[in-house]
Amino acid sequence: MRKLLSATLITSFGLAAGGCHDWFDKDDHHASSVSQRTTYVAKDDKDSTRETTVRAVSSQTPNALTESHLKQIKGVMADTVNAALTKGGLDNVAGYLAKEDRDRIGKYADNSYPDLDGRVEQILAAWKAKYGTDFDMSKDLAVFDEFRIAGDKLRATATVGKSGEMPEISLRLVNEGTIKNTWRIDIPDDISGQMFKDQMLAHVAGIADRTSAWPADSHEAYRMVARHVFDALNGTPKTYTDVK
C-alpha cells in the first residue's frame, strides 16, 4: 500500500485543561477525542486516479500523557528544586519522592543539618544580590521545556542531555494519585538517608562555592541549580566544576 498511496494526514487534538493547584487537574482522567482526516490519491485497476477521503474519530490512548500531566510533572520538579534551596527543606524534598523512597529516607531527612542550611543561606543571599530577586524556581518553568518527558499516566521519565561538564540527567517519576494525579520523583533504590543528605550537600556546596561563575542570565542560573538538584537526587557524584 505504501507504494500505491501518497497521503497527507492532518490531526487535531483537543486536550482538557483546568486547575486545582497551578499544576493539578480535577478531571484529568477524561480522555479527549482525536479527530483525523486523511486524504490520499490511489491508482485503480484502470490506471486512472481517484481521490478518497477517510474520516475517523477515536478515543485517545487511555494511559497517554496529556498536557495537564506534563504541566504537573514540571510543577513537581520546580517544587522539589525550591525545597532543596530552602533552609530546613530537606524533609520537604523527601516529601516529593515516591512512597518507597519516603519510607526509606523520610525520617532521616527530618533531622536538622546546619551544614546544609548554611550553604543554602549562602546561595539565597548571593542570588538576591546578583539577580535582584528571591530564588523561586516556579518563576522560570521554561527551564523544564528542554526536558524530554515520555511515558504514560502512571510512570514517566524526564530526560535532558549533557551540558558542559554536567552529565545527562534521566529523572524517573511515578503517579501515586488515585482520585487526582500526584506525581512524585522515583530515585534509585540504593540511595540511603545518609547518601541522600550527603549528595544534596555536595551539589549545593558546589553551587555556593562558585557564585562568581554563575551565569549572568537568571534563566541559565535556574537551569544550573535545577540540574544540580536532580543530579543529587539520582546520586550522581559532584565531580565536575562547570556550573553552567
MARSE-136828 format. One line per 5 residues: number of its first residue (from 1); their letters; for each residue x, y, z of N, C-alpha, C. Coordinates in pm, whole numbers, plus 50000, padded with zeros to 5 digits. Layout:
<sites>
NUM	A	X/Y/Z/X/Y/Z/X/Y/Z  ...
</sites>
This chain:
<sites>
1	MRKLL	50083/49879/50000/50000/50000/50000/50087/50126/50000  50201/50122/50065/50287/50241/50071/50336/50281/49933  50345/50184/49835/50390/50215/49700/50279/50278/49618  50152/50253/49655/50042/50300/49574/49980/50429/49627  50002/50457/49755/49932/50569/49817/50029/50680/49858
6	SATLI	49989/50802/49833/50061/50916/49890/49961/50988/49977  49993/51007/50104/49892/51055/50198/49937/51179/50272  49838/51260/50305/49861/51376/50391/49768/51363/50509  49824/51361/50628/49746/51339/50749/49744/51466/50832  49625/51510/50862/49610/51628/50946/49535/51585/51069
11	TSFGL	49597/51599/51184/49537/51554/51309/49526/51670/51406  49410/51685/51466/49393/51790/51567/49356/51725/51698  49415/51775/51803/49392/51720/51936/49320/51824/52021  49223/51779/52102/49159/51866/52200/49189/51812/52337  49262/51887/52418/49303/51839/52550/49233/51921/52657
16	AAGGC	49185/51851/52757/49118/51918/52867/49218/51993/52951  49183/52111/52994/49274/52188/53079/49195/52247/53195  49262/52289/53296/49195/52343/53413/49287/52325/53530  49248/52368/53647/49342/52351/53755/49281/52350/53891  49342/52275/53975/49307/52271/54116/49414/52349/54190
21	HDWFD	49543/52318/54161/49661/52396/54200/49714/52443/54066  49822/52515/54062/49878/52560/53936/49904/52445/53841  49940/52327/53896/49972/52217/53806/49892/52092/53836  49765/52104/53883/49683/51986/53905/49545/52003/53845  49496/51897/53780/49364/51893/53720/49265/51822/53809
26	KDDHH	49141/51865/53809/49037/51795/53883/48985/51675/53804  48973/51691/53673/48909/51587/53592/49001/51535/53484  49126/51513/53520/49225/51475/53421/49202/51337/53363  49121/51249/53432/49105/51114/53382/49010/51106/53262  48950/51218/53218/48866/51215/53099/48954/51233/52976
31	ASSVS	48965/51129/52896/49049/51136/52776/48978/51216/52668  49053/51293/52594/48995/51371/52486/48988/51288/52359  48906/51335/52268/48894/51262/52142/48996/51311/52043  49026/51228/51947/49122/51261/51843/49050/51255/51710  49056/51363/51635/48989/51367/51505/49093/51362/51396
36	QRTTY	49074/51273/51302/49170/51256/51194/49101/51265/51058  49166/51330/50966/49116/51338/50829/49233/51302/50739  49218/51198/50660/49324/51151/50573/49278/51157/50429  49355/51221/50346/49325/51229/50203/49440/51167/50126  49409/51077/50033/49514/51016/49954/49467/50992/49812
41	VAKDD	49563/50980/49722/49536/50952/49582/49587/50813/49551  49502/50727/49492/49540/50589/49462/49505/50554/49319  49581/50465/49261/49553/50418/49125/49454/50303/49131  49349/50306/49043/49257/50194/49039/49298/50097/48930  49214/49998/48904/49250/49894/48808/49266/49947/48666
46	KDSTR	49202/50060/48635/49210/50117/48502/49322/50219/48489  49407/50221/48589/49524/50310/48589/49488/50457/48593  49362/50487/48629/49323/50627/48648/49338/50658/48796  49319/50780/48833/49336/50817/48974/49202/50855/49033  49191/50835/49162/49070/50876/49233/49114/50929/49370
51	ETTVR	49041/51025/49418/49071/51082/49549/48972/51028/49652  49023/50979/49759/48939/50922/49864/48967/50993/49995  48865/51028/50065/48879/51093/50196/48824/51001/50303  48904/50979/50406/48864/50892/50515/48859/50975/50643  48749/50968/50713/48736/51038/50840/48729/50935/50952
56	AVSSQ	48797/50962/51061/48793/50870/51174/48799/50948/51304  48719/50909/51399/48720/50968/51532/48740/50855/51631  48847/50866/51710/48876/50760/51805/48912/50822/51940  48912/50742/52043/48948/50789/52177/49099/50794/52192  49146/50890/52268/49289/50897/52296/49329/50773/52376
61	TPNAL	49451/50727/52357/49500/50614/52434/49479/50643/52583  49406/50556/52655/49367/50585/52793/49481/50627/52884  49600/50568/52869/49710/50596/52961/49810/50697/52907  49778/50763/52797/49873/50857/52738/49891/50981/52825  50011/51035/52826/50037/51161/52896/49965/51275/52826
66	TESHL	49899/51360/52902/49833/51477/52845/49915/51602/52878  49875/51714/52819/49942/51840/52850/49929/51872/52999  49817/51832/53058/49798/51854/53201/49901/51776/53283  49926/51652/53244/50027/51571/53313/50165/51637/53302  50198/51684/53183/50329/51747/53163/50343/51871/53252
71	KQIKG	50236/51948/53264/50239/52067/53348/50258/52027/53494  50188/51922/53536/50200/51874/53674/50342/51825/53703  50399/51750/53610/50533/51696/53628/50635/51810/53641  50624/51909/53554/50716/52023/53562/50696/52100/53693  50572/52106/53739/50544/52173/53865/50608/52103/53983
76	VMADT	50601/51971/53985/50664/51894/54093/50816/51909/54087  50872/51910/53967/51015/51931/53953/51056/52066/54009  50976/52170/53980/51006/52304/54031/50993/52309/54183  50889/52247/54236/50869/52247/54381/50984/52175/54453  51034/52070/54391/51145/51996/54451/51272/52081/54457
81	VNAAL	51298/52154/54349/51416/52242/54347/51400/52352/54452  51280/52410/54462/51257/52513/54564/51280/52459/54704  51233/52337/54729/51251/52277/54861/51398/52256/54892  51475/52216/54791/51619/52194/54811/51692/52323/54842  51640/52435/54793/51702/52566/54817/51625/52642/54925
86	TKGGL	51579/52569/55026/51511/52628/55140/51579/52579/55268  51607/52669/55360/51668/52627/55487/51574/52530/55559  51627/52417/55602/51546/52317/55667/51452/52245/55572  51481/52253/55443/51388/52199/55343/51414/52056/55298  51512/51988/55357/51543/51853/55311/51425/51758/55331
91	DNVAG	51350/51776/55440/51234/51691/55461/51126/51718/55357  51118/51843/55310/51021/51876/55205/51063/51814/55072  51194/51809/55047/51243/51741/54928/51199/51595/54933  51218/51531/55048/51178/51392/55064/51029/51373/55040  50951/51475/55072/50806/51468/55052/50766/51460/54907
96	YLAKE	50854/51501/54816/50824/51494/54673/50877/51364/54610  50924/51273/54692/50975/51145/54642/50866/51038/54646  50889/50931/54572/50795/50819/54569/50784/50756/54707  50673/50689/54733/50644/50637/54867/50756/50549/54922  50808/50456/54841/50915/50368/54890/51038/50449/54930
101	DRDRI	51065/50555/54856/51179/50641/54888/51152/50721/55015  51031/50771/55029/50995/50845/55151/51005/50754/55273  50956/50633/55259/50961/50539/55372/51105/50506/55410  51193/50503/55310/51332/50463/55335/51415/50576/55398  51393/50699/55354/51481/50808/55399/51407/50922/55467
106	GKYAD	51274/50914/55475/51196/51026/55526/51235/51070/55666  51251/50975/55759/51284/51011/55897/51423/51072/55906  51514/51024/55824/51650/51079/55822/51646/51224/55776  51561/51251/55678/51553/51387/55624/51490/51484/55723  51420/51432/55822/51357/51519/55922/51457/51584/56016
111	NSYPD	51578/51532/56020/51681/51586/56110/51726/51725/56066  51791/51795/56157/51846/51928/56125/51988/51912/56074  52022/51991/55971/52155/51984/55912/52209/52125/55894  52274/52179/55996/52327/52316/55989/52424/52337/55874  52504/52234/55840/52600/52249/55730/52527/52272/55598
116	LDGRV	52421/52197/55573/52342/52215/55451/52269/52349/55453  52208/52382/55567/52135/52509/55578/52226/52630/55556  52351/52619/55606/52446/52729/55587/52478/52752/55441  52492/52645/55365/52520/52658/55222/52399/52714/55147  52281/52669/55185/52158/52719/55122/52146/52869/55148
121	EQILA	52169/52910/55271/52161/53052/55306/52261/53134/55224  52379/53079/55201/52481/53146/55121/52433/53166/54978  52370/53063/54921/52319/53071/54784/52208/53173/54773  52114/53171/54867/52000/53261/54862/52044/53407/54869  52142/53434/54954/52192/53572/54966/52262/53616/54839
126	AWKAK	52344/53527/54783/52416/53560/54660/52320/53576/54543  52214/53494/54540/52114/53502/54433/52043/53639/54436  52002/53678/54555/51934/53807/54571/52025/53922/54528  52151/53914/54563/52245/54021/54530/52271/54027/54380  52281/53912/54316/52317/53908/54173/52199/53935/54080
131	YGTDF	52082/53877/54114/51968/53884/54022/51857/53976/54070  51872/54033/54191/51777/54131/54240/51640/54076/54277  51631/53947/54297/51503/53885/54333/51530/53758/54413  51429/53715/54488/51444/53592/54565/51441/53471/54472  51508/53365/54513/51508/53242/54435/51369/53179/54438
136	DMSKD	51313/53152/54321/51183/53086/54311/51176/53015/54176  51196/52885/54178/51201/52806/54056/51072/52815/53975  50960/52837/54042/50832/52843/53970/50821/52967/53881  50912/53063/53899/50913/53181/53812/50970/53150/53675  51036/53036/53660/51101/53004/53533/51080/52857/53497
141	LAVFD	50955/52818/53480/50923/52679/53443/50974/52646/53302  51007/52750/53225/51060/52727/53091/51189/52646/53093  51257/52645/53208/51379/52565/53224/51348/52418/53191  51229/52372/53226/51197/52232/53210/51146/52197/53070  51134/52299/52984/51092/52272/52846/51198/52194/52770
146	EFRIA	51324/52203/52816/51430/52130/52747/51432/51983/52785  51355/51945/52887/51346/51805/52925/51249/51732/52832  51290/51617/52786/51200/51532/52706/51129/51439/52803  50998/51457/52815/50919/51379/52910/50840/51273/52833  50865/51149/52864/50800/51038/52795/50746/50939/52896
151	GDKLR	50643/50865/52857/50585/50764/52945/50435/50760/52931  50365/50731/53041/50220/50728/53039/50168/50792/53167  50039/50774/53196/49979/50840/53312/50025/50782/53445  50094/50669/53440/50138/50605/53563/50286/50628/53591  50368/50623/53487/50512/50641/53503/50566/50726/53388
156	ATATV	50667/50805/53420/50727/50891/53317/50875/50909/53347  50948/50949/53244/51091/50980/53258/51117/51115/53194  51183/51203/53269/51222/51335/53218/51372/51333/53192  51410/51353/53068/51550/51341/53027/51600/51471/52964  51722/51508/52999/51786/51624/52937/51931/51588/52910
161	GKSGE	51981/51635/52798/52115/51597/52755/52227/51663/52834  52348/51620/52806/52467/51673/52871/52482/51822/52841  52533/51897/52938/52557/52039/52920/52691/52075/52982  52789/52110/52899/52922/52136/52950/52976/52011/53016  53023/52024/53141/53070/51908/53215/52958/51836/53289
166	MPEIS	52839/51894/53288/52726/51833/53359/52669/51719/53276  52654/51601/53336/52612/51483/53259/52465/51486/53222  52426/51395/53134/52285/51378/53101/52208/51341/53227  52086/51389/53236/52000/51359/53351/51878/51281/53303  51847/51175/53375/51726/51099/53348/51653/51084/53481
171	LRLVN	51543/51156/53495/51469/51159/53620/51341/51078/53605  51324/50979/53691/51205/50894/53684/51096/50949/53776  50972/50941/53729/50859/50989/53809/50748/50885/53808  50670/50883/53916/50559/50789/53928/50436/50866/53975  50321/50830/53922/50195/50894/53960/50129/50811/54069
176	EGTIK	50127/50862/54191/50071/50789/54305/49926/50825/54332  49869/50912/54249/49732/50956/54271/49629/50851/54234  49515/50858/54299/49402/50771/54265/49286/50856/54214  49241/50950/54297/49134/51041/54255/49190/51153/54169  49301/51210/54210/49367/51313/54129/49514/51275/54114
181	NTWRI	49578/51331/54015/49717/51296/53986/49811/51351/54093  49903/51266/54136/50003/51306/54235/50137/51250/54189  50210/51330/54113/50339/51286/54060/50448/51302/54165  50534/51200/54176/50645/51202/54268/50771/51151/54197  50887/51193/54246/51014/51155/54185/51061/51022/54243
186	DIPDD	51095/50931/54156/51137/50795/54196/51289/50786/54186  51357/50800/54300/51504/50799/54299/51555/50655/54308  51682/50630/54277/51736/50494/54284/51717/50431/54421  51689/50301/54423/51659/50230/54547/51778/50219/54641  51899/50232/54587/52018/50214/54672/52061/50344/54742
191	ISGQM	51984/50450/54726/52019/50575/54794/51963/50572/54936  52052/50574/55033/52014/50572/55175/51988/50715/55222  51940/50728/55346/51919/50860/55403/52047/50940/55412  52155/50876/55453/52284/50944/55462/52333/50990/55326  52320/50904/55227/52363/50939/55092/52277/51052/55034
196	FKDQM	52149/51046/55065/52055/51150/55020/52102/51287/55068  52134/51295/55196/52179/51422/55253/52317/51461/55200  52410/51364/55194/52546/51393/55152/52553/51441/55007  52474/51379/54921/52475/51419/54780/52414/51559/54764  52307/51586/54838/52247/51719/54829/52345/51825/54879
201	LAHVA	52415/51796/54988/52513/51891/55041/52626/51913/54941  52674/51807/54878/52785/51819/54782/52746/51909/54665  52626/51890/54614/52584/51970/54498/52550/52113/54536  52486/52131/54651/52455/52267/54697/52585/52343/54727  52680/52274/54787/52809/52337/54815/52880/52373/54685
206	GIADR	52866/52287/54583/52927/52316/54454/52872/52443/54392  52744/52468/54412/52683/52592/54363/52733/52711/54445  52733/52696/54576/52771/52805/54666/52917/52846/54650  53004/52751/54620/53147/52779/54611/53184/52853/54483  53093/52861/54388/53127/52922/54259/53029/53032/54220
211	TSAWP	52989/53112/54317/52894/53220/54289/52948/53318/54184  53078/53336/54182/53138/53428/54085/53129/53374/53943  53106/53244/53929/53096/53184/53796/52952/53162/53752  52857/53208/53832/52717/53191/53794/52688/53266/53664  52597/53215/53583/52560/53283/53458/52504/53422/53485
216	ADSHE	52524/53512/53391/52470/53647/53405/52318/53647/53393  52266/53552/53316/52122/53543/53293/52058/53452/53398  51953/53498/53464/51890/53420/53571/51828/53290/53519  51782/53289/53394/51725/53166/53337/51830/53055/53335  51950/53091/53290/52058/52992/53288/52099/52952/53429
221	AYRMV	52087/53045/53523/52121/53014/53661/52018/52917/53722  51890/52940/53694/51787/52846/53741/51811/52708/53680  51847/52707/53556/51875/52581/53485/51991/52508/53552  52094/52582/53588/52211/52524/53654/52175/52464/53789  52099/52537/53869/52060/52489/54001/51973/52364/53991
226	ARHVF	51877/52366/53900/51788/52250/53883/51867/52125/53847  51964/52138/53759/52042/52021/53719/52122/51966/53837  52174/52054/53920/52248/52008/54037/52156/51932/54134  52038/51983/54156/51944/51918/54248/51906/51780/54195  51878/51769/54066/51837/51640/54011/51954/51541/54007
231	DALNG	52074/51591/53986/52191/51504/53995/52206/51449/54137  52180/51536/54235/52189/51492/54375/52085/51383/54403  51965/51401/54354/51859/51303/54376/51892/51169/54311  51960/51173/54198/51997/51050/54128/52123/50986/54187  52185/51055/54282/52307/51001/54341/52429/51020/54254
236	TPKTY	52423/51115/54160/52536/51142/54071/52640/51224/54147  52761/51175/54162/52863/51246/54238/52893/51383/54179  52925/51477/54262/52963/51613/54218/53112/51609/54183  53141/51564/54060/53280/51551/54018/53319/51658/53916  53224/51740/53872/53253/51839/53771/53261/51978/53834
241	TDVK	53325/52070/53765/53340/52205/53817/53256/52305/53738  53209/52266/53620/53131/52355/53535/52989/52364/53591  52946/52485/53628/52812/52502/53682/52717/52558/53577  52759/52572/53454/52674/52631/53351/52585/52524/53291
</sites>
